[in-house]
Amino acid sequence: MVKTSVSLGNLVLDNPIIPASGTFGYGYEFAELYDINCLGSFSFKGTTREARFGNPTPRIAECTAGMINSVGLQNPGVDKVISEELPKLKTCFSKPVIANVCGFSPDEYAYVAERLSEEEQVGLLEVNISCPNVHAGGVNFGSSPESAAEITRRVKAVSKKPVYIKLSPNVTDIAEIAKACEAAGADGLTLINTLLGMRIDLRRRKPVIANKIGGFSGDAIFPVALRAVYQVYEAVSIPLIGMGGVSSAEQVIEMMLAGARAVEVGAANLVNPYASRDIVAALPAVMEKYGIQNLEDIIGGAHG
């Protein structure tokens, strides 16, 4: 009997499969299709202090082996997430959930993080530092080691739960930013967020999505994500959650060999709502195929 359980610090997951933020809503939508308790955990929609309607439409563009989105962090705001979404979630998911924290200033990050960290259902915070800093000309917090470290320190100062910083690949050196987050007290890291991409409508001769540029995700980015996890694993000693283009149990194993302790599944959920469930179901047979008895034994196994 293979052992699929993994640990993220003190948080133990039955398996490493975690649907990614923005691709799984607040869980109960998918609970209508299958028992989501088969998952290790999931990361719910990115949450800001105030409600956000999001970016203008169209927000989605298809492309070869992936998609581009610019949804704009549409969410009901932290108060309603706590008062309405989490109680509904509790009726269909009995495990600790991952809260995705977003903000447009250090103060907003700290406020949302403090509120969500007080919730019993929340197992850890995943802090999305790909948000634009409205007080610094719109440059993303995750674009420099200094700003990434600042958000990490602010959130750690108020959070009662472990803090994982979600890193952007749209930087010169992701390992340097990872080290800055670790030095600032991060308990772990999640990587990667989406790449930047766009499509142009040939008939209109204008960008397909209203925001012109969006986040590129899907199968095509898996090699980029795998490389980033491999590099960051060698740069830091804190746990990693790998993500980016994962759509099979074999790719989960690849991510773990590169250094991830758990693996998020994103765009695949939008193509097939059963994707995460199917990966969980396929994992034991893939482990047996490659002679893996315990997933904990292979983390970082591709190094050295």
C-alpha positions in Angstrom: 0.0 0.0 0.0 1.6 3.3 -1.1 1.6 6.3 1.2 0.3 9.5 -0.4 0.3 11.7 2.7 2.6 14.7 2.8 3.3 17.5 5.4 3.5 21.2 5.0 5.0 22.1 8.4 2.5 21.0 10.9 -0.3 20.7 8.3 -0.6 17.0 7.2 -2.4 16.4 3.9 -3.9 13.0 2.8 -2.3 13.6 -0.6 -0.4 16.5 -2.2 -3.2 17.6 -4.7 -4.5 21.1 -4.1 -6.7 22.9 -6.6 -5.3 26.4 -7.2 -6.8 29.7 -6.2 -9.1 31.1 -8.8 -9.8 27.8 -10.4 -11.9 26.2 -7.7 -14.1 29.0 -6.4 -14.9 28.4 -2.7 -15.2 24.6 -3.2 -18.9 24.1 -2.8 -19.5 24.6 -6.5 -17.3 21.6 -7.2 -18.8 19.7 -4.3 -22.0 19.4 -6.4 -20.0 17.3 -8.8 -17.9 15.0 -6.4 -16.8 14.6 -2.8 -14.1 17.2 -2.6 -12.8 15.7 0.6 -10.7 13.4 -1.6 -8.4 16.4 -2.1 -5.4 17.2 0.0 -6.8 20.7 0.4 -7.6 23.6 -1.9 -6.8 27.3 -2.2 -9.9 29.4 -2.4 -10.4 32.6 -4.5 -8.0 35.5 -3.9 -9.5 37.7 -1.2 -9.1 41.5 -0.9 -10.3 43.9 1.9 -13.2 45.3 -0.2 -15.4 43.5 -2.7 -14.1 43.6 -6.3 -16.1 43.2 -9.5 -12.9 42.6 -11.4 -11.7 43.7 -14.8 -13.8 44.6 -17.8 -14.8 41.8 -20.2 -13.7 39.9 -22.2 -11.4 38.4 -19.6 -10.4 35.1 -21.1 -8.6 34.2 -24.3 -7.8 30.7 -25.5 -4.4 29.8 -26.9 -2.3 26.8 -27.8 -1.9 24.5 -24.8 -3.3 27.1 -22.4 -5.3 30.2 -21.8 -4.9 33.8 -20.8 -7.1 35.4 -18.2 -7.4 38.8 -16.6 -10.2 38.3 -14.2 -9.0 41.0 -11.8 -9.4 39.4 -8.4 -13.2 39.3 -8.5 -14.3 38.5 -5.0 -16.9 39.5 -2.4 -14.3 41.0 0.1 -13.0 39.5 3.3 -16.0 40.3 5.4 -18.4 38.3 3.2 -15.8 35.5 2.7 -15.8 35.0 6.5 -19.5 35.5 7.1 -20.9 33.7 4.0 -18.4 31.7 2.0 -16.6 29.9 4.8 -19.7 28.7 6.5 -21.0 27.3 3.2 -17.6 25.7 2.6 -17.7 24.0 6.0 -20.8 22.0 5.0 -18.9 20.2 2.2 -15.2 20.2 3.1 -14.0 18.9 6.5 -10.2 19.6 6.0 -8.2 22.7 6.6 -8.4 25.0 3.6 -5.8 27.4 2.1 -6.7 31.1 2.2 -5.4 33.2 -0.7 -4.6 36.7 0.4 -4.4 39.6 -2.0 -3.9 43.4 -1.5 -2.9 46.6 -3.1 -0.9 48.0 -0.2 1.1 46.5 2.7 -1.7 47.6 5.1 -4.4 45.8 3.0 -2.3 42.6 2.9 -1.9 42.7 6.7 -5.6 43.4 7.3 -6.8 40.5 5.1 -4.2 38.1 6.4 -5.0 38.9 10.1 -8.7 38.4 9.5 -8.4 35.1 7.6 -5.8 33.7 9.9 -8.3 33.8 12.8 -10.6 31.4 11.0 -10.6 27.8 12.3 -11.0 26.4 8.8 -7.9 28.1 7.4 -4.9 25.8 7.6 -2.4 28.3 6.0 -2.3 31.6 4.2 -1.1 31.8 0.6 -0.1 35.4 -0.1 -0.3 36.4 -3.7 2.4 39.1 -4.2 1.6 39.4 -7.9 -0.8 42.3 -7.1 0.1 45.8 -8.2 1.3 48.2 -5.6 -0.9 51.2 -6.1 1.5 53.4 -4.1 4.5 52.6 -6.3 3.2 53.2 -9.8 1.5 49.8 -10.1 4.7 47.7 -9.9 3.9 44.2 -8.6 5.0 43.5 -5.0 6.6 40.3 -6.2 8.8 42.0 -8.7 11.7 42.8 -6.3 13.2 41.1 -3.2 12.7 44.2 -1.1 8.9 44.5 -1.7 8.4 40.8 -1.5 10.2 40.8 1.9 8.1 43.7 3.1 4.8 42.0 2.5 6.2 38.8 4.0 7.2 40.6 7.2 3.9 42.5 7.5 1.8 39.4 7.1 3.9 37.3 9.4 3.6 39.9 12.1 -0.2 39.5 12.3 -0.9 35.9 11.1 -1.8 33.1 13.5 -1.3 30.6 10.7 1.7 29.6 8.5 2.4 32.0 5.7 3.3 30.8 2.2 4.3 33.5 -0.3 3.1 32.9 -3.9 5.9 33.9 -6.3 5.6 35.4 -9.8 7.7 34.0 -12.6 7.7 37.4 -14.3 11.0 38.4 -12.7 14.7 38.3 -13.5 15.7 35.9 -10.7 13.0 34.0 -8.8 15.5 32.4 -6.5 16.6 35.7 -5.1 13.0 36.7 -4.3 12.5 33.3 -2.7 15.5 33.9 -0.5 14.3 37.3 0.5 10.9 35.9 1.5 12.6 33.1 3.5 14.8 35.7 5.3 11.7 37.8 6.1 10.1 34.8 7.9 8.0 33.0 5.3 7.0 29.5 6.4 6.9 28.3 2.8 6.5 29.3 -0.9 4.1 28.6 -3.7 5.3 28.8 -7.3 4.7 29.7 -9.9 1.9 32.2 -10.6 0.9 32.8 -14.2 3.3 34.1 -16.9 2.3 37.2 -18.9 0.7 36.8 -22.3 -1.7 38.2 -24.8 -3.7 37.3 -28.0 -4.7 39.7 -30.8 -8.0 39.4 -32.7 -7.1 39.5 -36.4 -10.6 40.8 -37.5 -10.6 43.7 -35.0 -6.8 44.1 -34.9 -7.0 44.6 -31.2 -6.1 42.5 -28.1 -8.6 39.8 -27.4 -9.0 40.6 -23.7 -10.1 44.1 -22.5 -7.1 44.4 -20.2 -4.8 43.7 -23.2 -2.3 41.5 -21.2 -3.2 38.7 -18.9 -2.0 35.7 -17.0 -0.9 32.8 -19.2 -1.6 29.3 -17.7 -2.1 25.7 -18.8 -0.1 22.8 -20.1 2.4 25.0 -22.0 3.9 26.5 -18.8 4.7 23.3 -17.0 8.4 23.2 -18.0 8.9 26.8 -16.9 7.2 26.0 -13.5 9.2 22.8 -13.0 12.4 24.7 -13.6 11.5 27.4 -11.2 10.6 24.9 -8.4 13.9 23.1 -9.1 15.9 26.4 -8.8 14.1 27.6 -5.7 14.5 24.3 -3.9 18.2 24.7 -4.1 18.0 28.3 -2.9 15.9 27.9 0.3 15.2 25.4 3.0 11.4 26.1 3.6 8.7 23.9 2.1 7.5 24.5 -1.5 4.1 24.1 -3.2 4.7 23.6 -6.9 2.2 24.7 -9.6 1.9 25.7 -13.2 0.5 23.5 -16.0 0.0 20.4 -13.9 -2.6 18.1 -15.4 -1.6 14.6 -14.5 -0.3 12.4 -11.7 3.0 11.9 -13.5 3.5 15.7 -13.5 2.8 15.7 -9.8 5.7 13.3 -9.3 7.9 15.5 -11.5 7.1 18.5 -9.4 7.9 16.6 -6.2 11.2 15.3 -7.6 12.0 18.9 -8.4 11.4 19.9 -4.7 7.7 20.5 -4.2 6.0 19.0 -1.1 2.6 19.5 -2.5 1.3 20.4 -5.9 -1.5 22.8 -7.1 -3.7 22.1 -10.1 -5.0 25.2 -11.8 -6.1 25.6 -15.4 -6.8 21.9 -15.7 -9.8 22.4 -13.4 -11.3 24.9 -15.9 -10.9 22.4 -18.8 -12.2 19.4 -16.8 -13.9 20.0 -13.5 -13.0 16.5 -12.4 -9.3 17.0 -13.1 -8.1 17.2 -9.5 -10.2 14.3 -8.4 -8.9 12.2 -11.3 -5.2 13.1 -10.5 -5.8 12.0 -6.8 -7.3 8.7 -8.1 -4.5 8.0 -10.5 -1.6 8.8 -8.1 -1.3 5.4 -6.3 -1.0 3.5 -9.6 1.6 6.0 -10.9 3.6 5.7 -7.7 3.6 1.9 -8.0 4.6 2.1 -11.7 7.7 4.0 -10.7 8.5 2.1 -7.5 7.5 4.9 -5.1 6.1 3.7 -1.7 6.1 7.0 0.1 5.8 10.4 -1.5 7.8 12.0 1.3 10.8 10.0 0.2 11.0 11.5 -3.3 10.8 15.3 -2.5 13.8 16.9 -4.1 14.9 13.5 -5.4 16.0 15.0 -8.8 18.8 17.0 -7.1 22.3 15.9 -6.4 
